[in-house]
Amino acid sequence: MSSTNAAIASPAPIRACTIARDVQNFDLLIEDMEQEMGEAWGDLSINNALRFLDQPEARNLEFVAIALDDDDEPNMGQVEAIIQRARGLDIDVILIAEELGPIVLHRLLRLGASDFVPYPLPENALHDAIERLRQSPVAAAAQAAAASPASFRGDKNGIVLAVHPLAGGSGGTTFAVNLAWEMANAPGGTAPSVCLLDLDLQTGSVSTYLDLARTEKVFELLSNTAMMDRDFFFSSLQSYNDKLKVLTAAADMLPLDLITPDDIERIIAMARANFDFVVIDMPRTVVQWTETVLAASEYYLAMMELDMRSAQNALRFIRALKAEELPMEKLRYVLNRAPRFTDLSGKARARRMAESLDISFEFMLPDGATQVTHANDHGLPLAEIAPKNPLLKEIRKIAQDIITLRNEAGRAAA
């Protein structure tokens, strides 16, 4: 009896710890830890965490939850050391972050943090993170397989159109936004479903051009695509006028290596499975996953202007693709602010540029003038501001041609 009483009176072993400057600042975390761990968890300050991890008791820890906010950024050296020490002991690390800069958060994840949960904690977010940590390697592999591109197949098999500006101000985002909008509003029967992805992680302007909010959900999606399902993906999208679905850039600038080719492959596969067309606004920079987008695209639209910087950047771009033996046949060159029909000198310059680069301009877009800037500044598609604009007419024609080609291909396959 005495031994039984002693067993009942003995405290439960500590299986998890929170680590924070002051855990009282994260009251929702306290509630969720009590719900998940009962009495089997403790609290450590950032200053004491390393000392505890050096104790034998730390070997029993299942995970630590490090709670941080923007006031903790000066202490990142200590936090990084805690993460590295925990990972050295095979202790999983969950980051609980409130208003922490994405670059800092990206570095902590790279150092070995296992998962990230925003604060205030969404419902069941901590529970889901803990369950992911507790999965066996076999179960984790099964879940990863369930989230693989093969599982995203639905009743759609969307066409991917990527827009890559070869120089700043060449109109890539304007073209991508208005092309997506015109396809989503195509006349004659049921308009196709269209998704617009802004993958310019640092200076993406799709949200500005459509007057949409930048939300933290985008960063959550990009940093955890392995766990993405259809609900997660659609919760990260915003709707413009109930016709166009948009994944904006994140609220803050993100490192270009935040996402990997595997992440991009999952996002594109999910979008293709649920939309007829997927328009991607690319960054000017060629990144690790540019090849992934190029491989997935039906057309890869390179935006240029009639100037020397565009010509030189196009030459570098072509050389880079040839060096990597990438599919050049998918490239379609678009000349923005092209010379007017009566501008014979300008037309001759455009011809000489194309000949010197050994390319041809698939599309020649006229100058939309100040109406384009006016539409972008007001967060509206060009059709809402200037329905007779010459640039809009050409984009509308391109959109209709692409839809026609898709419909003809579908009828031929049937």
Stockholm file with secondary structure:
# STOCKHOLM 1.0

chainA/1-414         MSSTNAAIASPAPIRACTIARDVQNFDLLIEDMEQEMGEAWGDLSINNALRFLDQPEARNLEFVAIALDDDDEPNMGQVEAIIQRARGLDIDVILIAEELGPIVLHRLLRLGASDFVPYPLPENALHDAIERLRQSPVAAAAQAAAASPASFRGDKNGIVLAVHPLAGGSGGTTFAVNLAWEMANAPGGTAPSVCLLDLDLQTGSVSTYLDLARTEKVFELLSNTAMMDRDFFFSSLQSYNDKLKVLTAAADMLPLDLITPDDIERIIAMARANFDFVVIDMPRTVVQWTETVLAASEYYLAMMELDMRSAQNALRFIRALKAEELPMEKLRYVLNRAPRFTDLSGKARARRMAESLDISFEFMLPDGATQVTHANDHGLPLAEIAPKNPLLKEIRKIAQDIITLRNEAGRAAA
#=GR chainA/1-414 SS CHHHHHHHHSCCCCCEEEEESCGGGCHHHHHHHHHHHTTSEEEEEHHHHHHHHTSGGGGGCSEEEEEEEGGGGGGHHHHHHHHHHHHHTTCEEEEEEESCCHHHHHHHHHHTCCEEEESSCCTTHHHHHHHHHHSCHHHHHHHHHHTSGGGGCCSCCCEEEEEEESSTTSSHHHHHHHHHHHHHTCSSSSCCCEEEEECCTTTCCHHHHTTCCCCHHHHHHHTTGGGCCHHHHHHHCEEETTTEEEECCCSSCCCTTSSCHHHHHHHHHHHHHHCSEEEEECCSSCCTTHHHHHHHCSEEEEEECSSHHHHHHHHHHHHHHHHTTCCGGGEEEEETTCCCTTCHHHHHHHHHHHHHHTCCEEEECCCCTHHHHHHHHTTCCHHHHCTTCHHHHHHHHHHHHHHHHHHHHHHHHC
#=GC SS_cons         CHHHHHHHHSCCCCCEEEEESCGGGCHHHHHHHHHHHTTSEEEEEHHHHHHHHTSGGGGGCSEEEEEEEGGGGGGHHHHHHHHHHHHHTTCEEEEEEESCCHHHHHHHHHHTCCEEEESSCCTTHHHHHHHHHHSCHHHHHHHHHHTSGGGGCCSCCCEEEEEEESSTTSSHHHHHHHHHHHHHTCSSSSCCCEEEEECCTTTCCHHHHTTCCCCHHHHHHHTTGGGCCHHHHHHHCEEETTTEEEECCCSSCCCTTSSCHHHHHHHHHHHHHHCSEEEEECCSSCCTTHHHHHHHCSEEEEEECSSHHHHHHHHHHHHHHHHTTCCGGGEEEEETTCCCTTCHHHHHHHHHHHHHHTCCEEEECCCCTHHHHHHHHTTCCHHHHCTTCHHHHHHHHHHHHHHHHHHHHHHHHC
//
